[in-house]
Amino acid sequence: MTDSVAVVGGGAVGVTAARALADRGADVTLFERGAIAAESTGRAAGICYDAFAGRTDAAIAARAMTHFRELASETRFSFVERPYVWLAREGDETRAEAIREQVPRMRERGRAVELLDPGSLADEFPGLRTDDVAVAAVARDAACADPAEYAAVTAEQARETGATIRTGTEVGLTEDSAVVTPDGTREFDAVLVAAGAHTRPLLADAGVAAPIKAYRVQALVTEPIPASEDLPTLYDATEQFYWRPVEQCETGLDGRASEVRRRVREGGLLVGDGVEKRDFDPEDWDRTADEGFLASAIERVDAALAPGVTRPTAVDRSWAGLCTATPDRDPLVGEVEPGLFVAAGWHGHGFMRAPALGRTVAGAILGDDGIDAFDPTRFDGDEQFPVVEGLTVE
Ligand SMILES: Cc1cc2nc3c(=O)[nH]c(=O)nc-3n(C[C@H](O)[C@H](O)[C@H](O)COP(=O)(O)OP(=O)(O)OC[C@H]3O[C@@H](n4cnc5c(N)ncnc54)[C@H](O)[C@@H]3O)c2cc1C
């Protein structure tokens, strides 16, 4: 019987798990060393879609999308529907072929995705440059959200359901998986480590080797441009960057549609790329974006917009963040040793899957079946592996 559970980490995954555990009657204490969404969740772009070709991934994404919409219908959390387009340009036959091949597999999974020829792409999204597009695809079941708002709302719900949320409380683990808090060491029936880039060192305290690497990515928001309302979320696989129009992000939405639309019209583009394919120390990395990234992101946005569209030339704000990688690009979700659980290793897709996988790991703690493909004991822990970015079509 699992009565008392400690959750380490107040990102999207930890708060989801805490809420799910509290919903099911567990006595939950969540420890967050900073504020809720202090790390990767607060730095994420908030792009969500269900365009996955694998059976497990597609089912997880569909569950997550349903949950996001339910949450948006019940709370101040805002989930803005927006199609997700991904494309490869002429001369990039490898990625073009990958897109042609993956879309039918996504459709077999019941996902609302379709291939678009350049003419259809231009008709539907006139703000995009399409003359050099080899192949494009669009996912209709896609949206954008403010990840920090999701985490804040979910943490509130967890608290209302009975969970204790202790922010500003850094914890460690003993070799017996007791939780070392600033007030002393406490034992729990189960401990969940959902500490993002800090997961590997925390588990190491408990004597568990987890093959998780932290890699640095960068993002910026451009000055507002008039076209942003009509643009889709975009991933340009050839140029290796993405954007999403910024609308509800960091506006403190009050739920009034007219207010939202005004902000949509005034939005800039949140642009990201810059995956650095090496392992970073989660305590020692540069949180500011590099000058080179800022310049190249603006250039790539310029090249991806249709002629005649007003281009952004200035950057409003920028930052860097950490994502987590595993040897096989699947996350580690489940029990690593009796009473010790992990949920990490998202390859840049942790926010969009958090509502589903946070619940999955909460269920595993309470005795439900987990997801075999994500079983964290599938590795020895000492694997050597290169960091591979998550947002890729190959
Ligand atoms: C620039 C950028 C853009 C991204 N865009 C997207 C996107 O569009 N869509 C998407 O799905 N994903 C995106 N991601 C990835 C996404 O941010 C992560 O996958 C997701 O937020 C992971 O959530 P988490 O709860 O696992 O980790 P985190 O949000 O990192 O939460 C872990 C928490 O643990 C806390 N913690 C660590 N150590 C301790 C300790 N010892 N004691 C107590 N607390 C501790 C940290 O302070 C942190 O708050 C992006 C990431 C970045 C950086």
PDBQT file of the ligand as one rigid body, heavy atoms in Angstrom, charges set to zero:
ROOT
HETATM    1  C1  LIG A 401      13.665  26.507 -25.143  1.00  0.00    +0.000 C 
HETATM    2  C2  LIG A 401      12.831  25.287 -24.891  1.00  0.00    +0.000 A 
HETATM    3  C3  LIG A 401      11.709  25.067 -25.679  1.00  0.00    +0.000 A 
HETATM    4  C4  LIG A 401      10.907  23.931 -25.447  1.00  0.00    +0.000 A 
HETATM    5  N1  LIG A 401       9.767  23.797 -26.173  1.00  0.00    +0.000 NA
HETATM    6  C5  LIG A 401       8.938  22.748 -25.929  1.00  0.00    +0.000 A 
HETATM    7  C6  LIG A 401       7.698  22.634 -26.613  1.00  0.00    +0.000 A 
HETATM    8  O1  LIG A 401       7.324  23.497 -27.410  1.00  0.00    +0.000 OA
HETATM    9  N2  LIG A 401       6.914  21.550 -26.346  1.00  0.00    +0.000 N 
HETATM   10  C7  LIG A 401       7.301  20.578 -25.472  1.00  0.00    +0.000 A 
HETATM   11  O2  LIG A 401       6.572  19.601 -25.308  1.00  0.00    +0.000 OA
HETATM   12  N3  LIG A 401       8.455  20.682 -24.780  1.00  0.00    +0.000 NA
HETATM   13  C8  LIG A 401       9.286  21.734 -24.991  1.00  0.00    +0.000 A 
HETATM   14  N4  LIG A 401      10.462  21.848 -24.306  1.00  0.00    +0.000 N 
HETATM   15  C9  LIG A 401      10.825  20.773 -23.371  1.00  0.00    +0.000 C 
HETATM   16  C10 LIG A 401      10.106  20.970 -22.052  1.00  0.00    +0.000 C 
HETATM   17  O3  LIG A 401      10.461  22.194 -21.493  1.00  0.00    +0.000 OA
HETATM   18  C11 LIG A 401      10.490  19.877 -21.069  1.00  0.00    +0.000 C 
HETATM   19  O4  LIG A 401      10.482  18.609 -21.696  1.00  0.00    +0.000 OA
HETATM   20  C12 LIG A 401       9.526  19.838 -19.891  1.00  0.00    +0.000 C 
HETATM   21  O5  LIG A 401       9.287  21.130 -19.405  1.00  0.00    +0.000 OA
HETATM   22  C13 LIG A 401      10.077  18.953 -18.802  1.00  0.00    +0.000 C 
HETATM   23  O6  LIG A 401       9.305  19.112 -17.629  1.00  0.00    +0.000 OA
HETATM   24  P1  LIG A 401       9.807  18.437 -16.302  1.00  0.00    +0.000 P 
HETATM   25  O7  LIG A 401       8.742  18.646 -15.306  1.00  0.00    +0.000 OA
HETATM   26  O8  LIG A 401      10.247  17.045 -16.592  1.00  0.00    +0.000 OA
HETATM   27  O9  LIG A 401      11.154  19.209 -15.939  1.00  0.00    +0.000 OA
HETATM   28  P2  LIG A 401      11.403  20.688 -15.379  1.00  0.00    +0.000 P 
HETATM   29  O10 LIG A 401      10.414  21.651 -15.890  1.00  0.00    +0.000 OA
HETATM   30  O11 LIG A 401      12.856  20.992 -15.608  1.00  0.00    +0.000 OA
HETATM   31  O12 LIG A 401      11.127  20.533 -13.836  1.00  0.00    +0.000 OA
HETATM   32  C14 LIG A 401      12.056  19.934 -12.951  1.00  0.00    +0.000 C 
HETATM   33  C15 LIG A 401      12.031  20.723 -11.664  1.00  0.00    +0.000 C 
HETATM   34  O13 LIG A 401      12.808  20.040 -10.695  1.00  0.00    +0.000 OA
HETATM   35  C16 LIG A 401      13.361  21.021  -9.833  1.00  0.00    +0.000 C 
HETATM   36  N5  LIG A 401      14.480  20.418  -9.126  1.00  0.00    +0.000 N 
HETATM   37  C17 LIG A 401      15.651  19.993  -9.646  1.00  0.00    +0.000 A 
HETATM   38  N6  LIG A 401      16.437  19.494  -8.675  1.00  0.00    +0.000 NA
HETATM   39  C18 LIG A 401      15.744  19.608  -7.514  1.00  0.00    +0.000 A 
HETATM   40  C19 LIG A 401      16.028  19.264  -6.159  1.00  0.00    +0.000 A 
HETATM   41  N7  LIG A 401      17.209  18.702  -5.805  1.00  0.00    +0.000 N 
HETATM   42  N8  LIG A 401      15.098  19.524  -5.216  1.00  0.00    +0.000 NA
HETATM   43  C20 LIG A 401      13.902  20.079  -5.549  1.00  0.00    +0.000 A 
HETATM   44  N9  LIG A 401      13.593  20.428  -6.819  1.00  0.00    +0.000 NA
HETATM   45  C21 LIG A 401      14.496  20.191  -7.791  1.00  0.00    +0.000 A 
HETATM   46  C22 LIG A 401      13.763  22.139 -10.800  1.00  0.00    +0.000 C 
HETATM   47  O14 LIG A 401      13.922  23.379 -10.119  1.00  0.00    +0.000 OA
HETATM   48  C23 LIG A 401      12.634  22.113 -11.803  1.00  0.00    +0.000 C 
HETATM   49  O15 LIG A 401      11.650  23.095 -11.527  1.00  0.00    +0.000 OA
HETATM   50  C24 LIG A 401      11.274  22.973 -24.464  1.00  0.00    +0.000 A 
HETATM   51  C25 LIG A 401      12.399  23.194 -23.675  1.00  0.00    +0.000 A 
HETATM   52  C26 LIG A 401      13.168  24.355 -23.863  1.00  0.00    +0.000 A 
HETATM   53  C27 LIG A 401      14.341  24.586 -22.972  1.00  0.00    +0.000 C 
ENDROOT
TORSDOF 0
